[in-house]
Amino acid sequence: MQHEQRFGAGIWHFATYVDRYATDGYGDPRTILDAIDLAGRVRDLSVVDLNYPYFGGDFSHDQIEGALRRNGLGVIGITPEIYTRVFAKGSFTNPDPGLRRLAHELVTDSAGVARRLGAEYVKLWPGQDGWDYPFQVDHGALWTASIEGVGRLASENPDLRFVIEYKPREPRVHMSYHSVSRTLLGIERIGLPNVGVLLDFGHALFGGESPADSAQLAIDHGRLFGIDVNDNLRGWDDDMIAGSIHPIELFEFFYTLRKNDWRGVWQLDQFPFREDSVDAADAAIDFLKQISRALDTLDVDALSAAQAKHDSVAALRLASSALYTAHAAACDRHPNP
């Protein structure tokens, strides 16, 4: 490896979940303190992304800091919950100016938490910003509100980075920040250096993008501030274990990051509804470590030559050989991971 790679996870990975069928949940409720303690059991995990407000109870910052210390964890990001029921018609784009103000205040509070906990960024996932039906919104006004909402926060907090996590849909049928290109256009309109993209591998898949191409585009614009990895079947944001469905595309994604000397945290955004959350995180990180070893052994010169000729067979042969040789070596060392 070229440097010591850090691995992270969204703290929600260690929560319990409900859906519209199992409304009683897939396990007993957990607090954020429970989740931090579970995260501390994951091999090689060094940082977490925390929801704010803290879930599961009324916890002080001191309690959160104590839980992080006893588990040897740092904080990479703070994710304000600007997507809950109160923001059902939007956060930055809500037609009610009072609720737009409430969203702004929540993110401002989250910025203070980010400073206190030493986070690298505040993550904005405006999942309720968008529309569902034709004629429901004035598209120009909606897009302007999306841009101005983020821009105001970034201008008021120039010492912090703000990352926008785009996604095609859910919970809105059409999300305002729905693709890497639209998000980059919005960021360029904002015109501030502390706003960037949080590229979720699964969201790129779900949106019909090539995650490697999306990463390259964000890097070319100097705006790739963070990543999340997971996997899905492309028809929905399933948030499955990273590498379980699209290992070659995940390898190409990380090859693109390595090629561009991008050195951020490799962060998990998984929802293990029915799986043990610690095991699911360990499995994903084990595979990411195999990818890292494969990047060390990949014949980059031969790959570049194949790509220069658009020779897909040669390029895939080189990539597959590096990835699956690393996988076989890992299995030999750990026959029962």
N, C-alpha and C positions, 0 to 999 in steps of 0.2 A: 504494500500500500504506500501511496505517496505521502500520506499524513494519517494521523490517528482519527479514524472516522467516528463521529458521534451519532448515536441513535436516540430517537425520541418517540413520544406517543402522545396523542390527545388523551387527556385524563378520562374522557368519556368512554374510551376503550375498556375501562375497568368499572364502569357503571353497570346497571341492569336496565333492560329495555322493555318497552311495550310496543305493540303495534295494534292495528285496528281489529285484529282477531284475538290475540292474547292480551286483552286490555288489563288483565291482572298481572301482567309482567312475566318475564322469563327468569325470575329469581327474586329473592328478597331485596327490597330497596337498599341502596348503599349511599352513604354520604361521600362527600369529596375526600374526607379524611380516610375512610375505608378504601377509596379508590387509590389514593396516594400510597397507602400501605401495600396494596396489591402491586402497584407499579414498581415499588421497591423490591419486589421478588423477581422481577424480570432480569435475566442475564443481559448485561451490556447496555442496559437502558440508563441514560445519563440525564435526560431532560424531559419535561412534560409541558404540554399546552393546557392551561387551566381555563375552564369556563368562569365567567363572572356575570352575575353574582354566584357565589359558591353554592353548589347544590347540596340538598339534603339536610340543611339546618342553618342556624345563624352562627357562623363561625367568624372569629376575628382573624386579622392578618397574622397575628402572633401564633395562633393555632396552626394556620397553614404553613407558616415558616418552620414551626417546630416539626410538623409532619414531614416536610421536605428534608430537613436536616437529618432526622433519624433514618430516613431512607436514602440519603446520599444523592438527592435529586436536585437539579436546577430547573429553571423555568425558561422555556424558549419563547412562549407567547401567551398572551391573555386574549381570550375570545369572548367579547361581550355578547350577551344573549339578546340580540336585536331581532330575533326571529320567532319569539314566543307569541302567545295568544294576544297579548295586549297590542302587538304590532301586526295583527292579522291582515291589515290593509297596507302594510309597508312600514319601514322604519324611516329611511331618508326620503322616501317617496310617498309617505302617508298623506292623504288629503287633509288630515287634521293637523294644523300647525302645532297644537299642543303636544301631539304624539311625536311629531318630528323633533320638537324641542326635547322631549323625554329621551328619544334615541340619542340625540347629541349629548345630553347629560350623562347617560349611561356609558357611552364610549369615553367621554371625558373622565369619568370616575375610573374606568378601566385603564386609561392611560396612567393615572396615578398609581394604580396597583402594579402596572408594568414597571414603572420606575422603582417602586419599593422592592419588588421581587427580582429586579435585574433582568427582565425579559428583553428579548431582542426585537420584538414587534408586538403591536396590537393587531389581531387578525379580525378583519371585517368579512363576515359572511351574511350579507343582507338577503336571506332566503325568502323573505316575504315581499321584497321589492320587485315589482313586475306587474303582470296582468294575466288574465285567464281567458277573456272573451274578446272577440272583435268589437271595436267601438267603446271598449270599457274605459280606455285612458286616452289622453292626449300624449302621443308618443314623444313629441318634442319636449313637452313640459316634464314628462316622467324622466327622460334621459338627463335633462338639465338638473332636475332635483337630485338624481343619483350622483352626478358629478359634483354639484355644489355641496352636498352633504359630506362627502369624503374630503373634498378640498378644504372646507372650513376647518375640519378637525386637524388635518395635516398642517395647515397654516398656523393654527393655534398651539400646536405641539411640535415645533421643528426639531426638537431633540429626539423624537421617537420616530420609528418606522411604522407605517401602516401598510398592511398587505391585504389585498382584495382577493378572496377565494371565489372564483367564478364557478358556475354550474349551469347546465342547460335548463333544468326545471326541478321542481320539488323543493319547497311546497307550492310555489306558484307554478302555473302551467308554462309560463314564459318568464324566466328571471331576467332582470334588467342587465346584470353582468353575467352573460350566458356563454361566453366563449373567450378564448385567449385573445383573439384579434379585437373584439369589441372592448374587452377590458383594457387592452393597451391603448386603444383609441381614447377611451375615457381618461386614462392616466395622462396621456399626452395633452388632453384638454385641460386637465387640472394643472399640469405644468410645474409640479413641485418635486424636488429630488427625493423626498422621504415617503413616496407612495409607490408600491410595487405590486407584483403578482404573487399570490400563493398558488402554486400549480399543484392541483390534486390529480394524481395519475388516473384515478378512477373517473373523475369528472371529465377529463379529456377523452377517455375511452367512450364514456356515455354520450358525449357530444359528437362522436364521429371523428374526433381528431386523432392524429398520431401523437402520442405524448412526447416522443423525442422531437418531433417537428415543433410542437408547441413550446417545449423547453428552449429550443434553439431560437425561436422567434422572440421569446421573452428575454433571453440572454442578449440577443443582438440589439435590443432596445435598452439594455442595462437595467431591466426591471424584474429579474427573477430573484425575489427576496426570500422565498421559502418554498418547500415542497411537502406534500403528503403523499404517501403511497398506500395502496390497497389493491383490490382487484374486483372485477365484476364481469358479468356476461354480456356487457355492452347495451343491454336493453333497459337497465336500471342501475341506480347507484347502490349496488349491493354491499359495498364495503367489506369484501371478503379478504382472506389472508393474502398478503402481497406475494405474487408469484405463483399462486395456485391455479390461475387460468391462463394468463398471458406472460409466461416467463421470458420469452424471447423479446417481446416488446418492452418489458421492464428492463431487460439487459441493455437494449438499445437506448432507453431513456437514461440510464446511468452512464452508459458510454458517452452520450452527448454531454452530460454534466462533467465527466472526467476530461473529455476532449477540450472543454472550455474552461477547465480549472475552476469549476464551481465547487466551493468547499463548505456548503451549508450542512445542516443536520439532515439526516435521512429519517424522516418522521412518519410514524404509522398513524393512519386514520382508518381504523377498522371497527366494525360493530359485531363482535362475537355473540350473537343472540343466544346460541345454543352451545357454544364451545366454552371451555375454561379460558378465561381471559388471559391469564398468565401464560398458559400453554400456547395460545394463539399468538401472543406477542413474541414469545421465544421462537416459535416456528418461523414467523416472518423475519425476525432478525437473523436467525440462522441462515435463511435463504439470502438475505441481503449481504451477509458476510461471504457467502459463496459467490455472489455477483462481484463483490469487491476483489476476491481472489481471481476470478475469471478476468476482470479488467487488468490485473497485473500480468496475466499470461497471454492475453489476446495479442495476436500478431498485427499490430496497428498498421505497420507499413504495407503488409499484404492486403489488409482490409481497405486501406486507402486506395491501393492500386485497383482492387476489384470495384470499389465505388466509382473510381474515375471512369471505368468502362461500363458502369451500371450493370455489373455482372452479379445478378442476384444469387445465383447458385454458389459461386465462389464465396461471396460475402456471408451468406447464411451458413455455409460449411465452416468457415472460420469462427463465426460467432457461436454456433452450436458446439463445436469442438471445445472451445474455451469454457463455455458455460457448463456443459455436461461433464467435462473432465473435472472441473472444480466440484461439481455435485458428487461425482463418484469418489473423489478423494475425501470429501467431507463424510460420506457414508462409511468409508473404510475406517476413518478415525472415530466415528461415533455411530456404530451399527444400530443403536437403539436410542436416538436422540429424544 
